[in-house]
Amino acid sequence: MGFIDSHMHTIFLHYSALEELAKNDYEAVVTLAYLPVPFSSPESLKDHFNHLVYEKTRLRRVGITALVGIGLHPRCIPKRLEIENFLGVIEEFITVADVIGEIGLHVMNDLEVNVLRSQLKIAREHDKPVIIHTPRGKNKIKAIKLILKIIEDVGISPELIVIDHISTNPEILNILSREKVYIGFTIQVGKASVDDVIYAIKTHPQLSERILLNSDAGNEPSDYLSVAKTFEKLCEVIGRNVAYHCAVYNARNFFRI
């Protein structure tokens, strides 16, 4: 089948997990930048990006293509250091990166907004796909609206964007059904379920052309095989063609695989 997980943090996964992905017919995974703590210096960010680039080799050993994402996750942004130096590291690694991500908004303060805007400009200038984080809970709608405004202000093509960790709030689905961005469903407790994906497709069938599935597997509890499992359930309930789009085809188009 050639499943594609559009959002993982494989630096936290044991080698046996990568072998399991290969056994379950995964073609590619997108491994994104993230640490659970802010970066203390531009040098520590360089080390992180080098680690991510090494993941290409580790995944190649099991027969899986790794697409590497670089960037500053909102929870990793240093609060009292010169941010331009960190953005310079992103520029330094841009030629070896496949994706800009995981970037986005979490608490939506001015620092996060400015860093997101700067990283989207880099992505626009280098024609890189982007994975954008959204927060959980009641702030998700506000964050999505602000992200869409920043995308428009920066002038980056919405077709280069995945807005990730989407919920099935009707207002969110109505907003995104009118946009050209791609939509990331994270199949993980507290984020989204297979039933949420089914609900989104049944209520907004056009979204099936822009849905990407992911596990967000990393340092938190998650099922790194959730994309394959979601595919099987979608085949049963919605049909194989739509399931294939969500688990494989849309990601191939978006990431240019």
N, C-alpha and C positions, 0 to 999 in steps of 0.2 A: 504493500500500500504506500509506503514512504511517508509516514507521519512527520509533521513538523511542529515542534513546540516553539511557539513564538516568544516565550519569555521564561528563561531559567537563569539560575545563578549556579552554574555547574562547579565553580570553585569550591562549593560547600558539599558536593556529592562524592561519595566513595566510588572507587573504580567499579565496584560490583554493580552499582546503580547504572553506570554507563553501559555495562555489558547487558543489563536487563533491557535498557532502551533498544540496543541493537537487536536483541532476540525478539523484541516485539515490533520490529519492522519500522523503526524510526530512521528517516532519511537525514534529517537535519535538526539541530536545535540552535536557538539564539541565546547566547550566554551574555548577560548584561552586567554592566558595572553597578556595584552596590557593596557597601560594607555597613554593618549595623552601628557604626560610629563615624563622626566627622573625620575628614582627612586632616592631619596635623601639619602637612607641608606639601608643596608641589611635588617633592621627591617621593612622598608616600603615595601620591596619586599615580606617578610614573610606575612605581613598583606594582600597583594594582593593575594598571593597564598591561604591563608586561606579563603579569600572571594570567590575565584574560587571553592574551595572544597565545600563551603556551597551551591554553585549553584546546586550541586547534589541533595540536599534536596529540594530546591525550585522547580526544574524541576520535581522531583519525585512526588510532590503534584499534578501535572497536568497529570501524567502518561507518562512522557518522560524521557528517559535515558540521562543523561549528562555525556559526556566524557570530562575530565578536562585536559587542556594543561598548562604546566608551562614552563617558559623560559624568556629570555630577548629579547624583540622586538628591532630591531636596533634603533628605535626612542626613546626607553626608557633607553638606555645604559648611565650610568653616565659617564661624561667625565673626572672628576678629582678625582675619588675615586678608591680605590683598588678593581679591578674587581674580583680578586680571592675570595673575601668575598661574592660577589653576586653569583658567580658560586657555592660556598659552600651551599647557600640556595637552589639552584636547586637540588643539591645532597641530601640535607636534606629532600626534599619533593618528591623525585623520586619514592618512593614506593607507594604514594597515587595518583600519576599522571598516566593518561592513554596515554598521548601524550607529546612530547616536542614541544612547539610552543606557540605563534607564534614567530619564530626566523627568521633571514635572513639578507639581505643586503638592504640598502637604499641609502646611499651616497657612499658606497664601500670604506671607508677609512681603514687604517690598524687596527684601533680599532674594527670596525665592523667585519672585516675578522677574526681577532683573536678570538673574542667572538663567532662567528658562528662556527669556527673550534672546540673550546672548548666544545660547547654545542653538536655538532655532536658526539664528542668522548664520552660524557656522554650517549647520546642516543644509540650509538653502544654498550657500555659496559652493558647497561641495556635492550637492545633489545626493545627500544621504537620507535613507529612511530613518524615521524617528519613533521611539517608543516612549509614550508619555504616561507617567504615574498619576493616578488620582487618589485622593484620600478616601478612607471608609466613612460611612455614616452620613450625617445630615449635611456635611460640607461638600459632598460630591457634586451636587447640582451646581453650586456656586463655583466650584473649581472648574467644572467642564465649561461653563459659560465664559469664565475668564480665560481659559486655555484657548477656546475658539476665537475670542477677541484678539489674543496675542498672536495666534496663527495668522489672522487676517492682517494685523498691523505689520507683522514681519514680512509678509508677502511670500511665505513659503507655500508650495502647493499642498492643499489638504490631502491629496492622494499619496503624499510622502509620510503621512502621520497615522500612527495607531494611538488612539486614546484608550488606555488600558484600565483593567479592573472595573469594568462596567457592571452596573446592577440593573435590575429590571424595573426600577422606578419608572412609571409611565411617562413622566415628564422628560426623563433622560432619554428614553427610547424615542419619544416624539421629536426631541431636539435633534438627536443624531440621525434619525431617518431622513432629515432634510439636508444633512451635510454630506460631504464627499470623503470625510476621514474614514479610516478603517477602525474597527471596534474590537477591542480585546476582551474576551471573557476568560477570567482566571478561575479554573475549576479547583477550588480550595475552600475549606470551611471558613466562613466569615466573609467570603468574596462572592462566589457564584457557584451554582450547582448545575448539573445537567438539565434539570427541570427549568432552570432560569433560561438557559440557551433555547430550549424548546419553546418556552413562552415567548421569548423575543422573536423567534422565527415565525411562530403562528400569528402573532399580533402585528408584526412588521415583516412580511415575507421578503421585501427588498433587501433587508439587512443581511440575508444569507450570502449575498455577493461580497460582503465586506467584513464578515466576522472572522477573527482569528482566535484560535483556542490556545490556552497555555496553562501550565501547572504552577508557575512561579516557584518551582522547586528550588530550595536553597537552605537557608539556616532556620526556617520555621517549619512546623509540621505541614507536610504536603504529600501528595501522591504523584510521583514523577511520571507515572504511566497514565495520567488522567486524560490526556488528549486521545490516546488509543481507546480508552474505556468510553469516553464521550462519543467518539465516532460510532462505536457499536450500538450505543443507546439511540443515537440519532438515526442510524439505519433502521432500527426497529420502529421508531415512532414517526419520523419525518420522511425518511427515504434515503437511499444510498447516494443519490446525486447531490443533495443538499449536504449530507454528512461529509462527502468527499470535498466539497467546496470549503467547508468550515475547518476541516482537519488537515487539508493538503493544498488544494488548488489556490485558494486565496493567498495563502502564505507564499507559495511559489511566485505568484504574480507580484506581491508586495515587496518581497526581498530579492526579486530578480534571480531566483535560483534556476 
